[in-house]
């Protein structure tokens, strides 16, 4: 009896705590709804003063900003996000501000973005291409193996990350055979790291693919290659693999965000699953704030990204470290414009095409490997199993005691060995033909 009473009391306590958290969450998100409307008016006013060419927000009707072919590339989550006050028509008075005079000079970056040398260095290059870390096969061995093909591998990072994810984890752990036979490309995706962050770009899936082709596939004449991607990069990798189905030898997806859904509801399903408006866990709350509130998110970027040098100096002082970990630096190496649009147009918008991409992998028989940590709090573990159901020949590997990041950062050597086995087996098969 005592055990039954204890269990009942525990359930009751959890229900009360859950109800209280839900009530507090309702108040918090209603406040954020209101604050986002206030900030919308503030940024509209400031943009017209500080910039010659203003960038409209998504608080108004879709038809005012996107039309023609581009409309199909833009996710409806940009416009379909619920906001109590916006739905009540609070922003109707903004119409009077549309014809106000524009002042100031033309700015490549927004006034609320960082303008330090490292953040705008990409603007100095006339031929805009993605930044990449290239590791060529060993020159000495290459000379002795002239005429034999090497394996090309393209690495794509996840959201708010960079090529450092691979350059600092996989590249240092390469074995000698791979160093001799493989050419590796770790890319900074459009809008992140040291790659271009143009204001006139909507950062759609097509935009990302075009830049990868322009920066890697075409200039290096890649007739065949492997793909390795993490999180958001998995969507771009699948799109690339579907387009180059005859050229892709293998594709490895690490923590892929795949939620089976109808094409009409796919984008909203992903937004609600990956950025559900909840207070707990904290990581989910942060994702919801940055994904649902355009102007609150811009303010966060204004405070942190625009002043990243100051924050880095403070962190170095507090940690007494000369160099910060690359994951800390990657958090600020984007603009709000690039991150906001990539989140919605790639992660959410790309969900509409996920099934088509997987179907293409199934038909082509391309080697498909899926890796995920069993403690992933960003992408549910069900996503990997969903891919296995869709593509039966996919090899799914679940890593114990690993989360969304430590599935890579905590096991660089193990991950590298797994990847090398895939690449080298492909090389041996090619050599035997």
KAQUI-V141247 format. One line per field, one symbol per residue. ss: DSSP state (H for helix, E for strand, C for the rest). burial: b if it has 9 or more other C-alpha atoms within 8 Angstrom, else e. A space follows every 50 residues. Layout:
BEGIN
ss=???
burial=???
END
This chain:
BEGIN
ss=CHHHHHHHHHHHHHHHHHHHHHHHHHHHHHHHHHHHHHHHHHHHHHHHHH CCCCCCCCCCCHHHCCCHHHHHHCCCHHHHCCCHHHHCCHHHHHHHHCCC CCCCCCCCCCCCCCCCHHHHHHHHCCCCCCCEEEECCCHHHHHHCCCCCC EEEEEECCCCCCCHHHHCCCHHHCCHHHHHHEEEEEECCCCECCCCCCCC CCCCHHHHHHHHHHHHHCCCCCCCEEEEEECHHHHHHHHHHHHCCCCEEE EEEECCCCCCCCCCCHHHHHHHHHCCCCCCCHHHHHHHHHHHCHHHHHHH HHHHCCCHHHHHHHHHHHHCCCCCCHHHHHCCCECHHHHHHHHHHHHHHH HHHHHHHHHHHHHHCCEEEEEEECCCCCCCCHHHHHHHHHCCCCEEEEEC CCCCCHHHHCCHHHHHHHHHHHHHHHHHHHHHC
burial=eeeeeeeeeeeeeeeeeeeebbeebeeebbebbbbbbebbbebeeebbbb bbeeeeebeeeeeeeeeeeeeebbbbbbbeeeebbbeeebeeeeeeeeee ebbeeebeeebebbeeeebbbbeeeeeebbbbbeebbbeebbeeeeeeeb bbbbbbbbbbbbbbbbbebbeebbeeebbbbbbbbbbbbbbbbbbbbbbe ebbbbebbbebbbbbbbbeeebebbbbbbbbbbbbbbbbbbbeebebbbb bbbbbbbbbeeebeebbbbbbbebbbbbbeeeebbebbbbbebbbbbbeb bbebbbbbeebbeebbeeeeeeebeeeebbbbbbbbebbbbbbbbbbbbb bbbbbebbbbbbeeebbbbbbbbbbbeebebebbbbbbeebebbebeebe ebbbebbbbebbbebbbeebebbbebbeeeeee
END
